[in-house]
Amino acid sequence: MGFRIVIEKTQNTWVLELAVSLTRTESAEVFVSGDTLLQWPEEGLRSVSNLPLERTTMFISEAAARTEGVRLEYATEKQAASAAAMLRRELEEAGIQEESRTTPAVRAGSVDVFREALAEYLTLPGMRAAILVSDQGLMISGVAIDGVDTVGIAALIVDTISSAQRLGAQARGGPLGTMTVEYENLSLVVAPFSPEVMLVIVAEPGSIAAASSRTGCTAPEDTSDSRGVGAPE
């Protein structure tokens, strides 16, 4: 378990590159124990990897799952150094120590345990995507066929859930469980994964029943089991 931060100057910006390396077991333990939301300064920020520029947070488990790391571009060296200091403090407070510059940025055993399990859903007929989404609308992990905007779905699903919860409260329907939404061109299933995380399944019309019986998932008790997200047998 460790992280590396490197700051380099490009032609017009200062680039901060963050790599978090966790083994399969460590990644599951971080996720199940509550995860930690990393934040970086918005001032001077020019770009964030291939993510929306307005995004200034990411869970540690998501950062570890990005094999290419997290790349932040700032206008000045001071701004990049400030971001590096903030990220170092957050990661060290989470119990992850900085590795030496001679340590490889990504260990051979570093994998996204949730991505492996979620990929099992795509083996079912008609499945388009399986996504783990935080209660803040951030994609923690996900798999999808080409053409599915998983980041966009993650950002919008929180508002959808909030509206459904308000409707349930108004109708005295009790807590929201699994929610299924049918559109003309696709179907969605949203199910609780943990108190702060949802599992979202995107599928072709009529095929969602194959997955809905498998989405009653909870966080795994045995964190060494990579199939703990309730992936299909």
C-alpha positions in Angstrom: 0.0 0.0 0.0 1.5 3.4 -1.0 1.3 6.4 -3.2 3.5 8.5 -5.4 3.2 12.2 -6.4 5.3 13.7 -9.1 5.2 17.3 -10.4 6.6 18.1 -13.8 6.7 21.3 -15.9 5.2 21.2 -19.4 5.3 23.9 -22.0 2.4 25.9 -20.5 1.4 24.2 -17.2 2.6 22.3 -14.2 1.4 18.7 -14.1 0.8 16.8 -10.9 0.6 13.0 -11.3 -0.7 10.9 -8.5 -0.5 7.1 -8.4 -2.1 5.1 -5.6 -1.2 1.4 -5.4 -3.3 -1.1 -3.4 -3.4 -4.8 -3.6 -6.7 -6.7 -4.1 -7.2 -7.1 -0.4 -6.1 -3.6 0.5 -8.5 -2.1 -2.1 -11.4 -4.0 -0.7 -10.5 -3.1 2.9 -10.3 0.6 2.1 -13.7 0.5 0.3 -15.5 -1.5 3.0 -14.0 0.6 5.9 -15.7 3.7 4.5 -13.1 4.9 1.9 -11.7 8.4 2.0 -12.6 11.3 -0.3 -9.5 13.0 -1.7 -9.8 16.7 -2.6 -7.5 19.0 -4.5 -7.5 22.8 -4.9 -9.6 24.3 -7.7 -7.6 27.5 -8.1 -5.4 27.4 -11.2 -6.7 24.0 -12.2 -6.5 23.6 -16.0 -7.5 19.9 -16.5 -8.2 16.7 -14.5 -7.1 13.6 -16.4 -10.0 12.9 -18.8 -12.6 13.9 -16.3 -14.8 17.0 -16.1 -12.8 20.1 -15.1 -15.2 21.0 -12.3 -14.4 17.7 -10.5 -12.2 18.3 -7.5 -12.7 15.1 -5.5 -12.2 11.4 -5.9 -12.4 8.4 -3.5 -9.1 6.6 -2.8 -10.5 3.4 -4.2 -11.2 5.1 -7.5 -7.8 6.7 -7.6 -6.2 3.3 -7.0 -8.3 1.7 -9.7 -7.0 4.1 -12.3 -4.0 2.3 -13.7 -2.9 5.5 -15.5 -3.1 7.4 -12.2 -4.6 10.8 -11.7 -3.2 13.7 -13.7 -3.9 17.3 -12.5 -2.7 20.3 -14.6 -2.2 23.7 -12.8 -1.3 27.1 -14.1 1.7 27.6 -11.7 4.2 25.6 -9.8 2.9 27.0 -6.5 -0.6 25.8 -7.2 0.6 22.3 -8.1 2.8 22.2 -5.0 -0.2 23.2 -2.9 -2.3 20.4 -4.4 0.5 17.9 -3.8 0.7 18.9 -0.1 -3.1 18.6 0.3 -3.2 15.1 -1.3 -0.2 13.9 0.7 -1.9 15.0 4.0 -5.2 13.3 3.0 -3.5 10.0 2.0 -1.3 9.8 5.0 -4.2 10.5 7.3 -5.9 7.6 5.6 -2.9 5.4 6.6 -1.3 5.3 3.1 2.4 6.3 3.0 4.3 7.9 0.2 6.6 5.5 -1.7 10.2 6.3 -2.6 10.9 7.6 -6.1 12.5 4.3 -7.0 9.4 2.3 -6.3 7.3 1.5 -9.4 4.1 3.7 -9.6 1.8 0.7 -10.0 2.5 -2.7 -8.4 1.9 -5.9 -10.2 -0.8 -6.9 -7.7 -2.6 -3.6 -7.9 -6.1 -4.1 -9.4 -9.6 -2.7 -9.2 -11.3 -5.6 -7.4 -14.7 -4.1 -8.0 -14.2 -3.7 -11.7 -13.4 -7.4 -12.0 -16.6 -8.4 -10.3 -18.7 -5.8 -12.1 -17.4 -7.1 -15.4 -19.4 -10.3 -14.8 -22.6 -8.4 -15.4 -21.6 -7.7 -19.0 -21.5 -11.5 -19.6 -25.3 -11.4 -19.3 -27.4 -10.9 -22.5 -28.4 -7.3 -23.1 -26.2 -5.7 -20.3 -24.6 -2.4 -21.2 -23.0 -1.2 -18.0 -22.5 -1.9 -14.3 -21.4 1.0 -12.1 -20.7 1.6 -8.4 -21.7 5.2 -7.5 -21.1 7.1 -4.3 -23.9 9.1 -2.7 -22.1 12.2 -4.0 -22.5 11.1 -7.6 -18.9 10.0 -8.1 -18.2 6.8 -10.0 -16.1 4.5 -7.8 -15.8 1.7 -10.4 -17.6 0.6 -13.5 -17.6 -1.3 -16.7 -19.5 -0.6 -19.9 -19.8 -1.3 -23.6 -18.7 1.4 -26.0 -21.0 4.4 -26.1 -22.2 4.3 -22.5 -21.3 7.5 -20.5 -20.7 5.9 -17.1 -19.4 9.2 -15.5 -22.5 11.1 -16.7 -24.9 8.4 -15.4 -23.2 8.4 -12.1 -23.5 12.2 -11.7 -27.2 12.2 -12.6 -28.3 9.1 -10.7 -28.1 10.8 -7.3 -30.7 13.4 -8.2 -32.9 10.6 -9.5 -32.6 8.6 -6.3 -33.3 11.8 -4.2 -36.5 12.5 -6.2 -37.7 8.9 -5.7 -36.9 9.0 -2.0 -38.9 12.3 -1.6 -41.8 10.7 -3.5 -41.7 7.6 -1.2 -41.7 9.8 1.8 -44.6 11.8 0.6 -46.6 8.6 -0.2 -45.4 7.0 3.1 -43.8 4.2 1.2 -40.9 3.7 3.5 -37.2 3.5 2.6 -36.3 3.1 -1.0 -35.1 -0.4 -2.0 -34.2 -1.6 -5.5 -35.5 0.8 -8.2 -36.2 -0.2 -11.8 -36.7 2.4 -14.5 -37.8 1.4 -18.0 -37.1 3.7 -21.0 -37.9 3.1 -24.6 -34.2 2.4 -25.5 -32.8 1.1 -22.2 -33.6 -0.1 -18.6 -32.0 0.8 -15.3 -31.7 -1.0 -12.0 -30.4 0.9 -9.0 -29.8 -1.1 -5.8 -28.0 -0.4 -2.5 -24.5 -1.7 -2.2 -23.6 -0.1 1.1 -25.1 2.9 3.1 -23.2 5.3 0.9 -22.8 3.4 -2.4 -25.3 2.3 -5.1 -25.0 -0.3 -7.8 -26.4 0.8 -11.1 -27.1 -1.6 -13.9 -27.8 -0.3 -17.5 -29.4 -2.8 -19.9 -31.3 -3.1 -23.2 -35.1 -3.0 -22.9 -36.6 -6.3 -21.6 -33.3 -7.7 -20.4 -33.1 -6.2 -17.0 -34.9 -9.1 -15.3 -31.8 -11.2 -15.8 -29.8 -8.8 -13.6 -32.4 -7.5 -11.1 -32.4 -10.8 -9.2 -28.7 -10.4 -8.7 -28.6 -6.8 -7.4 -29.5 -7.4 -3.8 -25.9 -6.9 -2.8 -24.1 -5.8 0.3 -20.5 -5.0 1.1 -18.5 -8.2 1.4 -17.7 -9.5 4.9 -14.6 -11.3 3.6 -12.6 -8.5 2.0 -10.3 -10.9 0.3 -13.2 -12.2 -1.9 -13.2 -10.2 -5.1 -16.8 -11.3 -5.9 -18.2 -9.5 -2.9 -20.3 -7.0 -4.9 -22.9 -9.6 -5.7 -21.7 -10.3 -9.2 -23.7 -13.0 -11.0 -22.7 -16.6 -10.4 
